[in-house]
Amino acid sequence: HFIQALIYVGVHALIAVLSYLVLVGDIKRIELKPVAGQ
């Protein structure tokens, strides 16, 4: 079951990275709006 555990952790790691990139992308967009307004 060691391989299954690695796959389980790997899948969650990819999901975490994708979610992080999406959240950071949204935050950057929100922070750039006031700067562009100035």
QUIRACOR-V934949 format. One record per pair of residues at least 12 apart in sequence whose C-alpha atoms are under 10 Angstrom apart, sorted by the first residue. I is the first residue (numbers start at 1). J is the second residue. D is the distance in Angstrom with one decimal. If there is no record, write none. Layout:
i = {I & I}
j = {J & J}
d = {D & D}
This chain:
none
